[in-house]
Amino acid sequence: MEYEEPKFFHVMQYAAAADGDVIDMVSGNPDWEPPAALREALREYADLPPADFQYPPSEGLRELREVIAERNGVDSDRVVVTNGTGEANYLAMARALDRNAGDEALLTDPVYPYYPGKTHLLGGEPTLVPTARDGGLDVDAMRAAASEDTALIVLNTPNNPTGAVYDLDAIREVVSIAEAVDALVVVDEVYDRFDLSGSFESALAIDSDRVIVTSGFSKSMAITGFRVGYGIFPEAHVDDAKTRHMLVNVAGARPSQYAVHNALVETPPEYYAKSRDLLADRVDAFTSALDAAGAEYSRPEGAFYVLARFDGFPGTMANVKRLVDEAGVAGMPGEAFGTARDEWIRFALVTPRATEAAERLADYFAGGAPDQR
Ligand SMILES: Cc1ncc(COP(=O)(O)O)c(C=O)c1O
């Protein structure tokens, strides 16, 4: 089997090697400060006794699991602390596909590319299901796609790349479709703190033993390098997830978990509100500059990304490289996210230079796409 490497690193490396000044709008790495309590905990950690430098419990530090459980209104036995949301997704998808309930994973189109990559890695077959034009869930399309072979449905809200925040009733309907075909539903909520619409509700509100919620602190605490996430599993599946986590990783990183625990307990809501507001301001500034560039774009309801479409300039890898070289802006090709947005390019707004980037795009596209002028 050949493993598929997601294209993010390829574009980032291309942009980094470019001659001129390039504004990086590829990665989802926040550029703002982590919570002060996280830095304090790290300083404290350096002076802890040697026992704190040894393996933590495989399923995560007990106190961290308890705070996560309390915040989410679930029993802490259901929480597995993972190496980022990425690992939580892997454990959840593996569990769904390992039950002899079929090989098919229904994924939304556009799709976060790690989901089809992981599906293949786990021996499953991804099927891309169209979403609504605004990126919202198309429940009828999901119903039409589901079959006895469907073992897994993966949803992500707020969504990367579309910025859609899914309606809880629509998720509830998808869960009943999953029940009918004996599938599990994984809901990746890693952008839960970046709901710009005020309408986000966690899928944990749905009373079902089919729902696995995954999330993490990479985005909410601006610490993608710390690798702390979690999965909240139904009772029937949590032990298998813990065992797989143990066999693959032994355990997660103790200093990261210690620091995240401290930050979770000590950080006031204003910290999260401030980063969300910063992002909302960037969305406003970036999209008005895109207006000036004559681009069509999606205004995100949540998460970090804007999808933009420039007439005569589809979102291919070749065009994205051209933008790096000729406009000094790096985005992600829409063709990396399934089939539904291959005309589009995704820009991550986690840079203080987002407005400058949109101005560069406006200059570049003044008078139309380069080949049409
Ligand atoms: C939808 C989605 N899920 C998961 C991840 C990975 O998150 P983590 O750093 O917590 O593994 C990302 C990162 O960009 C993401 O966009």
The ligand as a MOL file (V3000), in Angstrom:
LIG
                    3D

  0  0  0     0  0            999 V3000
M  V30 BEGIN CTAB
M  V30 COUNTS 16 16 0 0 0
M  V30 BEGIN ATOM
M  V30 1 C -10.0540 19.7640 10.6990 0
M  V30 2 C -8.7790 19.5340 11.4170 0
M  V30 3 N -8.6800 18.4770 12.2340 0
M  V30 4 C -7.5400 18.2190 12.8940 0
M  V30 5 C -6.4220 19.0300 12.7340 0
M  V30 6 C -5.1730 18.6580 13.4640 0
M  V30 7 O -5.2490 19.1560 14.7660 0
M  V30 8 P -4.1720 18.7990 15.8680 0
M  V30 9 O -3.0410 19.7610 15.7280 0
M  V30 10 O -4.9070 18.9980 17.1740 0
M  V30 11 O -3.7340 17.3950 15.6370 0
M  V30 12 C -6.4830 20.1510 11.9070 0
M  V30 13 C -5.3050 21.0150 11.7090 0
M  V30 14 O -5.2550 21.8820 10.8950 0
M  V30 15 C -7.6930 20.4020 11.2250 0
M  V30 16 O -7.8180 21.4480 10.4010 0
M  V30 END ATOM
M  V30 BEGIN BOND
M  V30 1 1 1 2
M  V30 2 1 2 3
M  V30 3 2 2 15
M  V30 4 2 3 4
M  V30 5 1 4 5
M  V30 6 1 5 6
M  V30 7 2 5 12
M  V30 8 1 6 7
M  V30 9 1 7 8
M  V30 10 2 8 9
M  V30 11 1 8 10
M  V30 12 1 8 11
M  V30 13 1 12 13
M  V30 14 1 12 15
M  V30 15 2 13 14
M  V30 16 1 15 16
M  V30 END BOND
M  V30 END CTAB
M  END
